Amino acid sequence: MDDRVKLVLASGSPRRLALLNQAGIEPDLLMPAEIDETPERGELPRKLALRLARQKGELVARRAREAGIEGIVLAADTVVAVGRRVLPKPEIQDEAEHCLRLLSGRAHRVFTGVCVVSPRGRARTRLVETRLRFRRLSGEDLSAYLAAGEWRGKAGGYAIQGLAGSFVVKLIGSYSSVVGLPLAETVALLAGEGYAVRAGWSGRAA
């Protein structure tokens, strides 16, 4: 009989799954949470990231219980902001270009909220803030990156783990958080709920 606590990832993001795998963790189930991510009036970026992560976690926890699945639910949301301004997750090129022009040559912040919901429904959250600066982007940089299409659906219109990694001249905080899941904080939250975070480490090659 398998008494191991099961883990449900409330995301369909291949980046978050890859990060968990990097930490030696393999979720038992993927249950993406589709919610309205529109900021509330006057909502600050850090509050938005935490609220969305919690909403995703609690929504999927309810769905899991209704399906007879007992386990820990992990959810996260990443927000890119310039000052108090939340940048979108562009689906059209003009929107992505606007984001990149705002980020060009200046500092911005990335907030990732993480939520872990226990089998009994208790939600615990963490917020991780990372500060970054982009170099000044040339017209050639912009046109080539937009043509590559990496920006689609990414907070702020870029993916640091891809081509846009060459735009970053300074990063203070958590790289994995900018990708989509702060690993140190996530592992700590999961361990706090009794999840065997090191169970998959045995025999793992570097």
N, C-alpha and C positions, 0 to 999 in steps of 0.2 A: 504494500500500500504506500502511495506517495503522499507523505505528510508535508512536503515542501509548500511554502506559501507561493501561490501563483501571482504573476505580475501581468497586468493589463496596461499596455501603452495606449494612451488616448490620443493617438496621432497616426497619420499615414505618411509622415515625413520620412523619406529615406535617410535624411541627414541625422535625425534624432535616433533612428534605429542603428545607424552606423556608429554613432557615438556610444550608445549603450553597449554595442558589441565590442567596441574598443576597450571598454571597462570590464569586459568579460561577462556581460549580462545579456541574456537572451529572453525577451518577453515571451510569455506563453500565448498571448493574444494581442492583436492590433485592432483597436476600435476607434477609428477617427471620430473626433467630435466636431461637427459642423455647427458653428454658432455665429451670431452677428458680432463682428469685431469692431463695429463703429464706436469710436470714443464717445463718452457721454459729454454733455456740455460742460466745458471748463475742466475736464478730467486731465490730470497730469500724466505724462508718459509712464512713470513708475507705477502709479495706481492702476492704469490701464493694463499693464503687463500682468500684475498680480490678479486683477479681477478676472481677466480672460483665462488665465491658467486655472484659477479656482473654479470658474464656471465650467470649463472643459472637464476638469477632474470630477466634479460633482455630477455632471450630466452623464458621463460614461459610467461612473460608479452606480448610478440608478439603473442604467440600462443593463449593466452586468448583473446586478442583483435580480432584475426582472427576468433575465435569461438563466438564472440559477447558477451564475458564475461567482464564486467566492474568492476574492483575492485583493491584492493591493493595486490601486490605479495610479498611474503616473501621467501627469499632464504638464504642458509647458506652453508659454507663448513669448515671442520675442518682438520687441518694439524698438524701432530706430527713431531717434529724435534729435532735432536741431533746436536747442533751447527748449521751449515748452511745446514746440511744434512736432506733432507725430507724423512721420512720413508713412505713406501707404505701402501696400504690397502690390506693386503695379501688375496689371494684366494687359495694358496697352503700352506701346513704345513711347508715346509722348509723355506719359506719366513717369515712366522710368527715366527718361532723359531729364525731366524736371528735377527728380530726386538727385540724380548724379551731378547736375549743375549746382544744386544747393550744397552738396557734400564736397565738391571740388575745392581743394586748398584750405579746408577749414575743419574744425573739430566737431565731433558729434558724440552722442552717447547711445549705447545699446543696453536696453533693459530686458532681462529674461526672467519671467516669473515661473516658478516651479511649484507644482502642487502634488502632494501625495495623499491619497485617500485610503484609510485603513479599511479592512473588511467590515468593521463596525460603523463605517461612515464618518470617521473623524478626519477632517482635512487639516493638513499642515502645509505651510507655504514658506518659500524663500524667494527673495529678490536679489538678483545679481546685476550690478551696474559696471559697465566697461566703457572706458573713454578711448576714442580713436581719432586719428587725424589722417585725412587723405592728402596726397600730394595734389598739386594743381593739375587737372586733367586737360589734355589738349583736345582739339577737335577730332584728331585721329583716334585718340583713346576712346572718346565717347562713341563715335560712329562704329568702331570695331567692336566695342563691348555690347552696344545695342544690337548689332547684327548677330553676335554670338548667341543672344537669347537667354543667357544665364540669369538675367534680372527678373524673369517672369515669376510672379508670386512670391518674391523674396522681400522681406522687410527692408525698406529703404532703397530697393531696386538693385541690390548687389548680393553676391555670395562670396564671403571672404575666403572660403575654402577652394574657390575656383580662380578664375582669371583676375577677379578684383583684389585678390591678395596682393597683387603688384601695385595697387593704389595706396596701400596702408603704409604710412611712414612712422606711425607711433600707435602703440596699443598699451593701455594700462588697465589690467583686470584679467578677465577670463576669456581666452581665445575660444574655448569650446562653447561658452555662453553665446558668443557672437554667431557661431555656427548654428546654435539652436538649443543647446542643453548644457548647462554648467555641470561638469561631471563631479567635481569635489562635493558640491552642495547636494546634488542628486543622490550620490552614493550615501552621503550622511543621512539624508531623509529616509531612504529605503532601509538602511541598516537600523534606524531608529524605530521602524515598524516591524522589525524582525525578519526582513528579507535577507536571504543568504547571499550577500553581494559578492562574496569570494568563491562561491561554489563552482563557478566555471573557470577558475584560474588554474586548476591542477593540470599540469602537462601542457600548458599553453606556451607556444614558442613565440619569441619576440619578433 
